[in-house]
């Protein structure tokens, strides 16, 4: 699975992405609204291996390494993955040095467009901590609507985008 935008390249995670993934998810500010804090090496490794294993059955979905075309730098991840009840979750995480440059919105647009092109996904689900105002803005900018809250720790909101 390979996707592109004007500034970014997207490739399905492979084992050689492990160290880049670990560096990303070890950062507290990256993981603040996902797990509450950065992951230690064991947690990061477990989470990466779980993502790789989950991707095995899906040629057209998965966790994607996102690279900046101009520099070749790994800037974060995108995901288009199966979720509960047959739905498909879309999401991203960015290295803080790339925040505020429109990359989150660009990642979301590429993933939404790709999901539409597949023609097999009826709706996309964004799962977000409501305190993450930037990510809520990205979802609503791309047409997602608030659907429900899920009591977790921390609580998360479900935003949905109907594709058909």
BAMIKE-759993 format. One line per field, with one value per atom (N, C-alpha, C, O): residue number from 1; residue in three letters; atom name; x, y, z. Coordinates in steps of 0.02 Angstrom, whole numbers, plus 50000, padded with zeros to 5 digits. Each point is the difference from the previous one (the first is absolute). Last residue first. Layout:
residues N
pos <- [NUM,...]
code <- [ALA,...]
site <- [CA,...]
east <- [X,...]
north <- [Y,...]
up <- [Z,...]
END
This chain:
residues 164
pos <- [164,164,164,164,163,163,163,163,162,162,162,162,161,161,161,161,160,160,160,160,159,159,159,159,158,158,158,158,157,157,157,157,156,156,156,156,155,155,155,155,154,154,154,154,153,153,153,153,152,152,152,152,151,151,151,151,150,150,150,150,149,149,149,149,148,148,148,148,147,147,147,147,146,146,146,146,145,145,145,145,144,144,144,144,143,143,143,143,142,142,142,142,141,141,141,141,140,140,140,140,139,139,139,139,138,138,138,138,137,137,137,137,136,136,136,136,135,135,135,135,134,134,134,134,133,133,133,133,132,132,132,132,131,131,131,131,130,130,130,130,129,129,129,129,128,128,128,128,127,127,127,127,126,126,126,126,125,125,125,125,124,124,124,124,123,123,123,123,122,122,122,122,121,121,121,121,120,120,120,120,119,119,119,119,118,118,118,118,117,117,117,117,116,116,116,116,115,115,115,115,114,114,114,114,113,113,113,113,112,112,112,112,111,111,111,111,110,110,110,110,109,109,109,109,108,108,108,108,107,107,107,107,106,106,106,106,105,105,105,105,104,104,104,104,103,103,103,103,102,102,102,102,101,101,101,101,100,100,100,100,99,99,99,99,98,98,98,98,97,97,97,97,96,96,96,96,95,95,95,95,94,94,94,94,93,93,93,93,92,92,92,92,91,91,91,91,90,90,90,90,89,89,89,89,88,88,88,88,87,87,87,87,86,86,86,86,85,85,85,85,84,84,84,84,83,83,83,83,82,82,82,82,81,81,81,81,80,80,80,80,79,79,79,79,78,78,78,78,77,77,77,77,76,76,76,76,75,75,75,75,74,74,74,74,73,73,73,73,72,72,72,72,71,71,71,71,70,70,70,70,69,69,69,69,68,68,68,68,67,67,67,67,66,66,66,66,65,65,65,65,64,64,64,64,63,63,63,63,62,62,62,62,61,61,61,61,60,60,60,60,59,59,59,59,58,58,58,58,57,57,57,57,56,56,56,56,55,55,55,55,54,54,54,54,53,53,53,53,52,52,52,52,51,51,51,51,50,50,50,50,49,49,49,49,48,48,48,48,47,47,47,47,46,46,46,46,45,45,45,45,44,44,44,44,43,43,43,43,42,42,42,42,41,41,41,41,40,40,40,40,39,39,39,39,38,38,38,38,37,37,37,37,36,36,36,36,35,35,35,35,34,34,34,34,33,33,33,33,32,32,32,32,31,31,31,31,30,30,30,30,29,29,29,29,28,28,28,28,27,27,27,27,26,26,26,26,25,25,25,25,24,24,24,24,23,23,23,23,22,22,22,22,21,21,21,21,20,20,20,20,19,19,19,19,18,18,18,18,17,17,17,17,16,16,16,16,15,15,15,15,14,14,14,14,13,13,13,13,12,12,12,12,11,11,11,11,10,10,10,10,9,9,9,9,8,8,8,8,7,7,7,7,6,6,6,6,5,5,5,5,4,4,4,4,3,3,3,3,2,2,2,2,1,1,1,1]
code <- [UNK,UNK,UNK,UNK,UNK,UNK,UNK,UNK,UNK,UNK,UNK,UNK,UNK,UNK,UNK,UNK,UNK,UNK,UNK,UNK,UNK,UNK,UNK,UNK,UNK,UNK,UNK,UNK,UNK,UNK,UNK,UNK,UNK,UNK,UNK,UNK,UNK,UNK,UNK,UNK,UNK,UNK,UNK,UNK,UNK,UNK,UNK,UNK,UNK,UNK,UNK,UNK,UNK,UNK,UNK,UNK,UNK,UNK,UNK,UNK,UNK,UNK,UNK,UNK,UNK,UNK,UNK,UNK,UNK,UNK,UNK,UNK,UNK,UNK,UNK,UNK,UNK,UNK,UNK,UNK,UNK,UNK,UNK,UNK,UNK,UNK,UNK,UNK,UNK,UNK,UNK,UNK,UNK,UNK,UNK,UNK,UNK,UNK,UNK,UNK,UNK,UNK,UNK,UNK,UNK,UNK,UNK,UNK,UNK,UNK,UNK,UNK,UNK,UNK,UNK,UNK,UNK,UNK,UNK,UNK,UNK,UNK,UNK,UNK,UNK,UNK,UNK,UNK,UNK,UNK,UNK,UNK,UNK,UNK,UNK,UNK,UNK,UNK,UNK,UNK,UNK,UNK,UNK,UNK,UNK,UNK,UNK,UNK,UNK,UNK,UNK,UNK,UNK,UNK,UNK,UNK,UNK,UNK,UNK,UNK,UNK,UNK,UNK,UNK,UNK,UNK,UNK,UNK,UNK,UNK,UNK,UNK,UNK,UNK,UNK,UNK,UNK,UNK,UNK,UNK,UNK,UNK,UNK,UNK,UNK,UNK,UNK,UNK,UNK,UNK,UNK,UNK,UNK,UNK,UNK,UNK,UNK,UNK,UNK,UNK,UNK,UNK,UNK,UNK,UNK,UNK,UNK,UNK,UNK,UNK,UNK,UNK,UNK,UNK,UNK,UNK,UNK,UNK,UNK,UNK,UNK,UNK,UNK,UNK,UNK,UNK,UNK,UNK,UNK,UNK,UNK,UNK,UNK,UNK,UNK,UNK,UNK,UNK,UNK,UNK,UNK,UNK,UNK,UNK,UNK,UNK,UNK,UNK,UNK,UNK,UNK,UNK,UNK,UNK,UNK,UNK,UNK,UNK,UNK,UNK,UNK,UNK,UNK,UNK,UNK,UNK,UNK,UNK,UNK,UNK,UNK,UNK,UNK,UNK,UNK,UNK,UNK,UNK,UNK,UNK,UNK,UNK,UNK,UNK,UNK,UNK,UNK,UNK,UNK,UNK,UNK,UNK,UNK,UNK,UNK,UNK,UNK,UNK,UNK,UNK,UNK,UNK,UNK,UNK,UNK,UNK,UNK,UNK,UNK,UNK,UNK,UNK,UNK,UNK,UNK,UNK,UNK,UNK,UNK,UNK,UNK,UNK,UNK,UNK,UNK,UNK,UNK,UNK,UNK,UNK,UNK,UNK,UNK,UNK,UNK,UNK,UNK,UNK,UNK,UNK,UNK,UNK,UNK,UNK,UNK,UNK,UNK,UNK,UNK,UNK,UNK,UNK,UNK,UNK,UNK,UNK,UNK,UNK,UNK,UNK,UNK,UNK,UNK,UNK,UNK,UNK,UNK,UNK,UNK,UNK,UNK,UNK,UNK,UNK,UNK,UNK,UNK,UNK,UNK,UNK,UNK,UNK,UNK,UNK,UNK,UNK,UNK,UNK,UNK,UNK,UNK,UNK,UNK,UNK,UNK,UNK,UNK,UNK,UNK,UNK,UNK,UNK,UNK,UNK,UNK,UNK,UNK,UNK,UNK,UNK,UNK,UNK,UNK,UNK,UNK,UNK,UNK,UNK,UNK,UNK,UNK,UNK,UNK,UNK,UNK,UNK,UNK,UNK,UNK,UNK,UNK,UNK,UNK,UNK,UNK,UNK,UNK,UNK,UNK,UNK,UNK,UNK,UNK,UNK,UNK,UNK,UNK,UNK,UNK,UNK,UNK,UNK,UNK,UNK,UNK,UNK,UNK,UNK,UNK,UNK,UNK,UNK,UNK,UNK,UNK,UNK,UNK,UNK,UNK,UNK,UNK,UNK,UNK,UNK,UNK,UNK,UNK,UNK,UNK,UNK,UNK,UNK,UNK,UNK,UNK,UNK,UNK,UNK,UNK,UNK,UNK,UNK,UNK,UNK,UNK,UNK,UNK,UNK,UNK,UNK,UNK,UNK,UNK,UNK,UNK,UNK,UNK,UNK,UNK,UNK,UNK,UNK,UNK,UNK,UNK,UNK,UNK,UNK,UNK,UNK,UNK,UNK,UNK,UNK,UNK,UNK,UNK,UNK,UNK,UNK,UNK,UNK,UNK,UNK,UNK,UNK,UNK,UNK,UNK,UNK,UNK,UNK,UNK,UNK,UNK,UNK,UNK,UNK,UNK,UNK,UNK,UNK,UNK,UNK,UNK,UNK,UNK,UNK,UNK,UNK,UNK,UNK,UNK,UNK,UNK,UNK,UNK,UNK,UNK,UNK,UNK,UNK,UNK,UNK,UNK,UNK,UNK,UNK,UNK,UNK,UNK,UNK,UNK,UNK,UNK,UNK,UNK,UNK,UNK,UNK,UNK,UNK,UNK,UNK,UNK,UNK,UNK,UNK,UNK,UNK,UNK,UNK,UNK,UNK,UNK,UNK,UNK,UNK,UNK,UNK,UNK,UNK,UNK,UNK,UNK,UNK,UNK,UNK,UNK,UNK,UNK,UNK,UNK,UNK,UNK,UNK,UNK,UNK,UNK,UNK,UNK,UNK,UNK,UNK,UNK,UNK,UNK,UNK,UNK,UNK,UNK,UNK,UNK,UNK,UNK,UNK,UNK,UNK,UNK,UNK,UNK,UNK,UNK,UNK,UNK,UNK]
site <- [N,CA,C,O,N,CA,C,O,N,CA,C,O,N,CA,C,O,N,CA,C,O,N,CA,C,O,N,CA,C,O,N,CA,C,O,N,CA,C,O,N,CA,C,O,N,CA,C,O,N,CA,C,O,N,CA,C,O,N,CA,C,O,N,CA,C,O,N,CA,C,O,N,CA,C,O,N,CA,C,O,N,CA,C,O,N,CA,C,O,N,CA,C,O,N,CA,C,O,N,CA,C,O,N,CA,C,O,N,CA,C,O,N,CA,C,O,N,CA,C,O,N,CA,C,O,N,CA,C,O,N,CA,C,O,N,CA,C,O,N,CA,C,O,N,CA,C,O,N,CA,C,O,N,CA,C,O,N,CA,C,O,N,CA,C,O,N,CA,C,O,N,CA,C,O,N,CA,C,O,N,CA,C,O,N,CA,C,O,N,CA,C,O,N,CA,C,O,N,CA,C,O,N,CA,C,O,N,CA,C,O,N,CA,C,O,N,CA,C,O,N,CA,C,O,N,CA,C,O,N,CA,C,O,N,CA,C,O,N,CA,C,O,N,CA,C,O,N,CA,C,O,N,CA,C,O,N,CA,C,O,N,CA,C,O,N,CA,C,O,N,CA,C,O,N,CA,C,O,N,CA,C,O,N,CA,C,O,N,CA,C,O,N,CA,C,O,N,CA,C,O,N,CA,C,O,N,CA,C,O,N,CA,C,O,N,CA,C,O,N,CA,C,O,N,CA,C,O,N,CA,C,O,N,CA,C,O,N,CA,C,O,N,CA,C,O,N,CA,C,O,N,CA,C,O,N,CA,C,O,N,CA,C,O,N,CA,C,O,N,CA,C,O,N,CA,C,O,N,CA,C,O,N,CA,C,O,N,CA,C,O,N,CA,C,O,N,CA,C,O,N,CA,C,O,N,CA,C,O,N,CA,C,O,N,CA,C,O,N,CA,C,O,N,CA,C,O,N,CA,C,O,N,CA,C,O,N,CA,C,O,N,CA,C,O,N,CA,C,O,N,CA,C,O,N,CA,C,O,N,CA,C,O,N,CA,C,O,N,CA,C,O,N,CA,C,O,N,CA,C,O,N,CA,C,O,N,CA,C,O,N,CA,C,O,N,CA,C,O,N,CA,C,O,N,CA,C,O,N,CA,C,O,N,CA,C,O,N,CA,C,O,N,CA,C,O,N,CA,C,O,N,CA,C,O,N,CA,C,O,N,CA,C,O,N,CA,C,O,N,CA,C,O,N,CA,C,O,N,CA,C,O,N,CA,C,O,N,CA,C,O,N,CA,C,O,N,CA,C,O,N,CA,C,O,N,CA,C,O,N,CA,C,O,N,CA,C,O,N,CA,C,O,N,CA,C,O,N,CA,C,O,N,CA,C,O,N,CA,C,O,N,CA,C,O,N,CA,C,O,N,CA,C,O,N,CA,C,O,N,CA,C,O,N,CA,C,O,N,CA,C,O,N,CA,C,O,N,CA,C,O,N,CA,C,O,N,CA,C,O,N,CA,C,O,N,CA,C,O,N,CA,C,O,N,CA,C,O,N,CA,C,O,N,CA,C,O,N,CA,C,O,N,CA,C,O,N,CA,C,O,N,CA,C,O,N,CA,C,O,N,CA,C,O,N,CA,C,O,N,CA,C,O,N,CA,C,O]
east <- [48962,49950,49931,49950,50241,50030,49951,50010,49992,49967,50031,50006,50095,49993,49969,50030,50003,49986,49994,49974,50127,49978,49994,50043,49976,49998,49973,49946,50190,49941,50008,50055,50048,50011,49933,49948,50180,49941,50017,50039,50168,49951,49940,50004,49999,50045,50057,50044,49686,50064,50042,49975,49770,50032,50060,49994,49890,50014,50037,50053,49770,50057,50008,49951,49940,49989,50064,50054,49905,49951,49985,49942,50162,49999,49945,49944,50167,49951,50004,50011,50149,49981,49952,50006,50112,49931,49977,49944,50272,49993,49931,49990,50071,50018,49989,49985,49991,49942,50013,49955,50225,49943,49941,49972,50215,50017,49941,49982,49999,49994,50015,49965,50069,49928,49989,49956,50264,49975,49925,49975,50126,50027,49974,49981,49967,49962,50024,49959,50049,50045,49964,49977,49912,50049,50050,50036,49798,49973,50047,49993,50075,49991,49977,50033,49924,50041,49982,49942,50020,49995,50047,50061,49805,50056,49988,49948,49956,49993,50064,50055,49800,50063,49986,49954,49891,50011,50068,50027,49906,49939,50009,49972,50194,49994,49941,50000,50084,49976,49990,49978,50118,49930,49971,49942,50284,49993,49928,49990,50065,50020,49992,49984,49981,49946,50015,49956,50210,49944,49941,49967,50218,50017,49942,49982,50001,49996,50012,49965,50067,49929,49991,49956,50264,49968,49926,49973,50154,50023,49964,49979,49979,49971,50020,49959,50137,49929,49969,49962,50260,49995,49927,49982,50057,50020,49996,49977,49985,49944,50016,49956,50215,49945,49941,49971,50216,50010,49944,49981,50061,49948,50007,49961,50173,50020,49949,50014,49999,49986,50019,50003,50125,49935,49994,50049,50147,49960,49929,49959,50207,50035,49962,50017,49909,49984,50036,49974,49953,50056,49987,49981,49806,50054,50055,49986,49786,50041,50060,50030,49699,50069,50034,49968,49788,50035,50072,50022,49721,50050,50034,49968,49869,50026,50054,50040,49735,50069,50022,49969,49832,50014,50075,50039,49841,50008,50014,50004,49973,49937,50007,49954,50256,49944,49940,49989,50230,49984,49940,49980,50230,49937,49991,50048,50105,50000,49931,49957,50220,49934,49991,50023,50165,49971,49930,49962,50301,49929,49972,50036,50200,49963,49929,49973,50282,49947,49967,50030,50163,49967,49945,49976,50268,49940,49968,50032,50127,49994,49935,49947,50145,50005,49992,50010,49973,50058,50013,50055,49764,50055,50063,50056,49731,50034,50064,50052,49842,49999,50040,50058,49809,50065,49991,49959,49905,49991,50067,50031,49864,50054,49990,49990,49807,50044,50053,49986,49819,50038,50054,50034,49733,50056,50028,49973,49879,49993,50062,50037,49918,49982,49989,49973,50087,50043,49989,50048,49911,49969,50049,50045,49997,49942,49968,49949,50247,50014,49940,50009,50010,50001,50004,49983,50029,49932,49996,49950,50262,49959,49930,49972,50173,50023,49957,49981,49978,49979,50021,49961,50112,49927,49974,49958,50266,49990,49925,49981,50078,50021,49988,49974,49987,49949,50017,49955,50201,49938,49948,49966,50232,50012,49938,49982,50012,50003,50010,49967,50040,49932,49999,49955,50256,49962,49928,49975,50171,50019,49960,49984,49888,50068,50017,49956,49867,50008,50073,50045,49811,50042,50009,49996,49782,50071,50038,49973,49788,50012,50073,50015,49872,50010,50011,50003,49925,49990,50005,49953,50088,49929,49984,49942,50289,49959,49925,49969,50235,49954,49952,49958,50210,49968,49944,49946,50192,49954,49965,49946,50221,49940,49950,49940,50239,49992,49934,49946,50127,50033,49990,50012,49915,49953,50032,49965,50169,49939,49958,49982,50211,50019,49938,49997,49972,50017,50018,49978,49985,49937,50015,49966,50218,49967,49935,49984,50130,50037,49968,49996,49912,49991,50034,49969,50017,49973,49998,49983,50081,50054,49976,50041,49807,50046,50053,50019,49765,50038,50047,50007,49758,50055,50029,49964,49922,49981,50060,50055,49936,50015,49982,50012,49974,49970,50016,49984,50099,49997,49975,50017,49967,50011,49998,49967,49988,50059,50020,50054,49760,50049,50065,50055,49824,49968,50054,50054,49904,50039,49953,49942,50083,49960,50046,50055,49942,50040,49953,49963,50048,49957,50045,50039]
north <- [50341,49980,50021,49989,50062,50002,49981,50016,50096,49954,50007,50056,49997,50028,49945,49948,50113,49956,50041,50055,49939,50043,49956,49957,50010,49970,50052,50028,49993,50015,49964,49993,49957,50019,50013,49975,50008,49993,50024,50046,49860,50054,49988,49961,49874,50042,50021,49958,49986,49966,50044,50049,49952,50005,49954,49939,50191,49933,50008,50033,50123,49996,49927,49962,50139,49976,50006,50009,50093,49947,49981,49997,50220,49967,49948,50014,50049,50026,49961,49939,50124,49953,50035,50060,50041,49978,49950,49976,50147,49950,49968,49948,50214,50032,49952,50022,49898,50038,50036,50008,49868,49957,50040,49983,50136,49964,49956,49999,50111,50047,49965,50011,49869,50009,50046,49988,49985,49941,50003,49976,50198,49999,49942,50008,50009,50046,50001,50004,49835,50008,50042,49974,49956,50051,50013,50050,49778,50067,50056,50057,49697,50031,50071,50037,49766,50056,50020,49999,49835,49992,50051,49997,49959,50033,49995,50021,49842,50017,50033,49972,49974,50003,50025,50040,49822,50058,49994,49946,49904,50041,50063,50052,49785,50027,50048,50050,49844,49946,50023,49961,50163,49985,49946,49980,50143,49928,49977,49947,50284,49965,49925,49967,50170,50009,49961,49968,50038,49959,50005,49950,50190,49930,49954,49954,50275,49990,49927,49972,50087,50004,49987,49962,50052,49939,49999,49948,50246,49943,49936,49961,50233,50005,49941,49972,50048,49983,50001,49954,50119,49927,49979,49951,50278,49967,49924,49966,50166,50006,49966,49969,50040,49959,50001,49948,50192,49930,49955,49952,50297,49974,49926,49974,50166,50009,49971,49996,49992,50068,50015,50058,49742,50027,50071,50036,49817,50008,50025,50005,49942,50048,50012,50046,49790,50070,50051,50055,49699,50025,50075,50035,49812,50037,50017,50014,49813,50027,50032,49970,49929,50020,50018,50011,49860,50040,50015,49979,49875,50040,50042,50024,49736,50058,50034,49967,49867,50013,50065,50052,49739,50068,50007,49955,49848,50004,50070,50009,49931,49995,50010,50026,50061,49961,50000,50048,50002,50018,49957,49955,50064,49973,50019,50001,50163,49932,49977,50041,50152,49984,49927,49956,50255,49933,50000,50047,50090,50004,49930,49951,50192,49942,50020,50048,50089,49972,49940,49965,50160,50053,49972,50036,49902,49969,50053,50026,50044,49990,49965,50016,50069,49928,49983,49942,50278,49985,49925,49980,50108,50046,49979,50005,49875,49990,50042,49973,49927,50063,49990,49980,49822,50031,50064,50003,49793,50061,50036,50016,49721,50046,50060,49991,49841,50026,50046,50045,49744,50053,50021,49958,49927,49988,50063,50055,49826,50038,49987,49953,49934,50069,50043,50055,49707,50028,50075,50038,49786,50055,50032,50036,49789,49977,50052,49987,50058,49943,49979,49979,50197,50019,49940,50006,49975,50017,50016,49988,49970,49939,50014,49961,50221,49960,49937,49982,50154,50033,49959,49992,49933,49991,50032,49971,50064,49931,49984,49964,50246,49996,49930,49993,50043,50035,49997,49991,49921,49960,50031,49966,50155,49940,49957,49976,50213,50020,49939,49995,49971,50017,50019,49979,49983,49938,50012,49962,50228,49957,49935,49979,50220,49976,49952,49981,50226,49929,49984,50028,50211,49964,49927,49984,50133,50014,49959,49953,50056,50041,50018,50051,49831,49955,50038,49970,50153,49932,49951,49962,50279,49989,49930,49985,50077,50029,49983,49981,49968,49949,50026,49962,50176,49964,49955,49995,50122,50046,49968,50021,49855,50014,50044,49987,49844,50070,50013,49984,49806,50011,50071,50014,49904,49986,50005,49995,50047,50040,49990,50048,49819,50069,50045,50045,49731,50004,50071,50024,49931,49997,50008,50039,49943,50064,50004,50051,49744,50050,50070,50037,49780,49993,50055,50029,49915,50063,50000,50051,49758,50050,50069,50045,49765,49994,50054,50022,50050,49938,49998,50050,50101,49984,49932,49951,50193,49955,49984,49986,50244,49930,49958,50020,50246,49955,49928,49979,50299,49930,49958,50011,50275,49941,49934,49994,50241,50005,49936,49997,50021,50047,49999,50005,49773,50066,50046,49978,49733,50061,50060,49996,49712,50058,50061,50000,49707,50061,50056,49993,49729,50059,50062,50010]
up <- [50091,49950,50024,49965,50164,49934,49945,49942,50324,49955,49930,49975,50276,49933,49957,49989,50295,49943,49936,49999,50278,49945,49938,49988,50296,49934,49951,50010,50239,49960,49933,49973,50291,49930,49966,50021,50246,49957,49929,49990,50149,50008,49954,49953,50118,50038,49956,49988,49957,50006,50046,50027,49859,50065,50003,50007,49782,50026,50065,50003,49827,50046,50020,50003,49757,50068,50041,49973,49801,50005,50072,50020,49812,50065,50001,49980,49786,50047,50065,50000,49762,50052,50048,50013,49792,49995,50051,49996,49978,49947,49999,49968,50195,49937,49941,49944,50277,49978,49934,49959,50139,49983,49973,49948,50132,49938,49979,49941,50265,49944,49933,49950,50248,49990,49940,49959,50111,49964,49989,49948,50177,49932,49960,49941,50291,49959,49927,49954,50257,49943,49947,49949,50246,50020,49944,50001,49983,49986,50022,49977,49933,50065,49988,49963,49853,50023,50071,50020,49743,50073,50031,49988,49765,50033,50075,50025,49744,50070,50024,49993,49760,50036,50071,50011,49789,50042,50034,50010,49815,50003,50042,49985,49859,50068,50001,49965,49836,50044,50072,50042,49763,49987,50044,49989,49967,50009,49985,49972,50029,49939,50007,49951,50240,49950,49936,49973,50192,50023,49951,49986,49975,49986,50020,49963,50092,49927,49981,49959,50266,49982,49925,49980,50099,50024,49984,49982,49963,49960,50022,49957,50168,49933,49957,49964,50252,50003,49931,49982,50037,50013,49999,49968,50019,49938,50007,49954,50237,49953,49934,49969,50189,50026,49952,49985,49968,49985,50025,49967,50053,49956,49984,49960,50193,49930,49951,49940,50312,49978,49928,49980,50139,50018,49972,49992,50001,49939,50015,49955,50212,49957,49935,49962,50203,50015,49956,49991,49926,50039,50012,49953,50000,49969,50050,50059,49881,50053,49966,49956,49976,49986,50065,50051,49825,50050,49979,49947,50010,49967,50054,50047,49939,50035,49958,49967,49986,49982,50034,49991,50061,49976,49985,50015,50080,49928,49973,49939,50299,49963,49925,49968,50164,50026,49953,49963,49909,50069,50021,49964,49829,50025,50074,50039,49815,50028,50021,50018,49886,49973,50017,49963,50105,50004,49970,50007,50017,49984,50008,49997,50098,49974,49983,50025,49987,50043,49968,49959,49956,50039,50046,50043,49811,50030,50044,50046,49743,50072,50018,49972,49811,50013,50073,50020,49857,50042,50008,50019,49843,49989,50037,49974,50052,49936,49995,49980,50248,49963,49935,50002,50135,49987,49960,49954,50204,49960,49997,50051,49997,50015,49953,49940,50138,49948,50028,50040,50014,50031,49950,49971,49939,50045,50030,49993,49778,50062,50042,49989,49801,49986,50062,49995,50009,49949,49992,49988,50220,49963,49951,50020,50153,49963,49955,49969,50171,49957,49958,49942,50237,49929,49953,49941,50298,49980,49925,49968,50131,49998,49975,49961,50076,49943,49992,49945,50243,49938,49939,49954,50255,49995,49935,49966,50089,49978,49993,49954,50135,49929,49973,49945,50284,49960,49925,49959,50196,50000,49955,49961,50071,49961,49995,49946,50194,49929,49955,49948,50285,49978,49926,49963,50133,49998,49976,49959,50073,49944,49994,49945,50170,50011,49943,49962,50011,50014,50014,49970,50075,49953,50022,50059,50022,50007,49947,49971,50034,50058,50010,50032,49782,50057,50065,50053,49755,49977,50058,50014,49991,49991,49974,49985,50064,50053,49993,50049,49807,50027,50053,50025,49867,49945,50028,49971,50180,49967,49940,49981,50144,50039,49963,50003,49881,50018,50037,49974,49925,50064,50026,50058,49724,50055,50069,50050,49749,49998,50063,50034,49932,50015,50003,50042,49891,50071,50020,50053,49718,50038,50075,50034,49826,49989,50039,50031,49971,50039,49992,50048,49823,50073,50040,50044,49708,50027,50077,50030,49832,50000,50025,50010,49963,50057,50003,50054,49819,49995,50061,50035,49875,50046,49985,49987,49819,50054,50043,49975,49893,49987,50061,50057,49821,50049,49980,49945,50008,49977,50057,50058,49875,50043,49962,49948,49973,50043,50035,50030,49811,49974,50040,49972,50051,49994,49972,49983,50032,49994,50002,49981,50077,49983,49997,50029,49984,49994,49977,49952,50128,50000,50000,50046]
END
